[in-house]
């Protein structure tokens, strides 16, 4: 199984998951919690 990585352009956050959908979910959750103004724009 191939792992995918994601990162945040606003900070040092990084994540690894087994699917693109999971990376998107983790990133959206991170934006909502840590960068709410950026989350509202996305």
C-alpha positions as CSV (number, residue, x, y, z in Angstrom):
1,X,0.0,0.0,0.0
2,X,1.4,3.4,-1.0
3,X,1.3,6.2,1.5
4,X,0.5,9.8,0.6
5,X,1.8,12.9,2.3
6,X,0.4,16.3,2.8
7,X,1.5,19.6,4.3
8,X,0.2,23.0,5.2
9,X,1.4,26.1,3.4
10,X,0.6,28.2,6.5
11,X,2.7,26.3,9.1
12,X,4.9,23.2,9.6
13,X,2.0,20.7,9.8
14,X,2.4,17.4,7.9
15,X,0.4,14.2,7.6
16,X,0.7,10.8,6.0
17,X,-2.3,8.7,5.1
18,X,-3.3,5.7,2.9
19,X,-5.6,7.7,0.6
20,X,-6.1,11.1,-1.0
21,X,-9.5,11.4,0.7
22,X,-8.0,10.9,4.1
23,X,-5.3,13.5,3.5
24,X,-8.0,16.0,2.4
25,X,-10.0,15.2,5.5
26,X,-7.0,15.7,7.8
27,X,-6.0,18.9,6.1
28,X,-9.5,20.4,6.2
29,X,-9.7,19.5,9.9
30,X,-6.3,21.1,10.5
31,X,-7.3,24.3,8.6
32,X,-10.5,24.6,10.5
33,X,-8.8,24.1,13.9
34,X,-5.6,26.1,13.3
35,X,-6.2,28.5,10.5
36,X,-10.0,29.3,10.5
37,X,-9.7,32.3,8.2
38,X,-7.9,30.2,5.5
39,X,-10.4,27.4,6.0
40,X,-13.3,29.7,5.3
41,X,-11.7,30.8,2.0
42,X,-11.1,27.2,0.8
